[in-house]
Amino acid sequence: MSSTDFLSDYSVRPNVWDEMYWQGNIREHYQLFFDSLIQASVTELSHKDDLAKKLFMSQGITFTVYNDGEGIEKIFPFDIIPRIITAKEWEQIELGIKQRIKALNIFLRDIYHDQFIIKDGVIPAALIHSCPGFLREMVNVNVPFDIYTHISGIDLIRDSDGSFYVLEDNLRTPSGVSYMLENRNMTYRIFPGLLPKNNVRSVKDYPDLLLKNLRLLAKQQKNEPTVVVLTPGVFNSAYFEHTTLARLMGVDLVEGRDLVVDNAKVYMKTTAGLKQVDVIYRRVDDEFLDPLVFNPDSILGVSGIYYAYRKGNVVIVNAPGNGVADDKAIYPYVPHMIRYYLNEEPVLKTVPTYGMDEPEHFKHVFANIHKMVIKKTNESGGYGMLMGHAADEKQVAVYKKEVEKNPRQFIAQPIISLSSVPCFINGKVQPRHVDLRPFSLYGPDGIEIVPGGLTRVALREGSLVVNSSQGGGSKDTWILG
Amino acid sequence: MLSRVADAVFWMARYMERTDNVLRMLRTNYIASQDEIQNFDWQLWVDGLSARSEAVVKVSNYREALRYLVLDKENDSSVLINIVRARENARSVQDYITKEVWQCMNDYYHLIHSSSTEQLLIENDPVTAIDNLLRESVLFYGTVDITMSRGEGYTFLNLGKYLERSLRTLDLLELKMQEIDAGGNEAMHWKYLLYSLSGYEFHTKRYKNALVSPDVLDQVFMNTQFPHSVLYSLHQAERYFRRLDSISLPEHFKEMSFLLGKSISNLQYGINSNAPAAEVRTVIVNTRAEIKMVAHKLAIFYFGYS
């Protein structure tokens, strides 16, 4: 395929930052990859696309939709063309995320202890206490090394000028890291030789770093702590990720029914009897963790585990109660936190956010609805959103009524157009919108971020919704060295 | 290891062994029905391989029988359902088994669901379809052997495999005896039994007579060099079980050793190859009950069943 053929179908939308293509030219950091790409014919690319699908299927990197007993296997859509980020851009991202995680972690420690940030009038008390993620049970609980946000996934997007914005913070049980690892494994199968040629930094240290942190957290009690990953079970859509992490770290993957609490200690049921567990990387939400404290109907958790945690006999990762820090209504206050706790200016930008409980905001947002997106503060996965530019009057009216019922539960933001990158779709290379979720690990040694992340892509033309539940896919993310 | 994981590994191995045995048997039966046996009674096999509680399904020809026994999603004992169950067990212990074993299970799962398998089985040459499936089965055994660590999981896996194998051999023998009762050349039925157990070549080398009952029964029950014999399978199960000594509660270990030892002794000293068919049937029923008791106690002592 010649360069002109290649670009003939590549039409970047106006006011969108395309990460590869700029004013008729290929950006410098994409050039090397682009030169290799145009040597391949459409048929070759289609073969690569098929190969990737086949590999995902045969390796069981799938999720199962269950109906009538037997499940149907599906793969998360994967786009073969990697997304490329320069070393300089990454340096900024890394700096910004570390700063943000540090501030959010101090915020969690503060909010569950002295609440200086409320007393000093930086954040209103009502906002915190109306937040469903705020757990009264965590007040005055001391967590090991004062770390709450052990694993976080901060979602970043790029506006039309190319600058990075934080879209949301995920501090509870962010998922997707297994796809970061698997997408990379896929790339060296479908583009042999290109990773070293482009000097792409490796992501494979992630499980080792995670395990190191998990073990260090229990070091105060034990030299050889027992670490487990707690999964809700095979029916969970992220089950593949749970098994991958357990396998790569070489630790047991347990379900709630494998654990039991006795005398405020947590044990797992093994063939040789009970064995004490010291650190739990849980992928079960707070609400389902302990039926004695939270949702009494939950069978995913373990009775008494929260008491064991408060007694300091087991470490739970991430700490319960983090939902207060990644609530969408708290999001606009994060820059204030950074200034308040760290006395620094935020490195990463924040999208202007309007709390709908302010009548002025409410008026402003609905007056400019075609430029706005309204989201529920405690929903994720792209659910419960209204994209103003794509909604008709009737939909807006229905949604407005919803907001009026409980305005605290909604925020609005101006629609950010999201940068685009090349994707191979239906035999053509076309631009599609993406976001980026790098994964940061906070342990007793500090915050570390593997150079990479999950790039989620909105596969439908013009769509800005990247969530996998809403027709999104993913692609490999290259950070150049 | 976790009790739940041990349980799932055990059952994964049982379903895989069952699949392998059933496929070998179907392959032999199909060839028999094409070549030597006029009016092959597929209904007997359909009834014999179905769970007792299921409603009886009537088949009128070999295609229907094969479709029902291999691909039918409604048939709780079909090969497809066995593979689905093996894979569901494997999925729940994906972090414990190796990536290669998991991948193997996946390929098997996708193959049995593929349209090519269905087409070969229903419209073209069923032997090719079964051979393709059996290739995945031996790949599974090889992959387990080459990649799995020799820890507890491997022990439970082999316990599942050999207990299931002994049960399959007993079941198959019982069905064959029913076929012989219904009439036909006895030697020919014995030959197909041995083909189903991959033991015909062994028989011709080891036994000098031409396919007589005492020799066949000796091979199928007692021959410790024949990998599908009941005694060989129980010896293997016992050998693997002994490895659990260090992790077991002494009283559990003792009881399990007793049960396994008893079933082996009963078989070794309690059967005469020249015995009349009725007596052989009783041995089959008793041995089966003893093996099921071993599996039952294993579940209670090691898998956390109550």
Interface residues (C-beta under 8 A of the other chain):
Chain A: M57 S58 Q59 G60 E70 E73 V229 G233 V234 Y239 F240 H242 T243 T244 A246 R247 D252 L253 V254 E255 R257 D258 M268 K269 T270 T271 A272 G273
Chain B: M1 L2 S3 R4 V5 A6 K73 V84 E88 R91 S92 Q94 D95 Y96 K99 W102 Q103 M105 N106 D107 H110 E152 F156 L244 I247 S248 L249 Y302 F303 G304
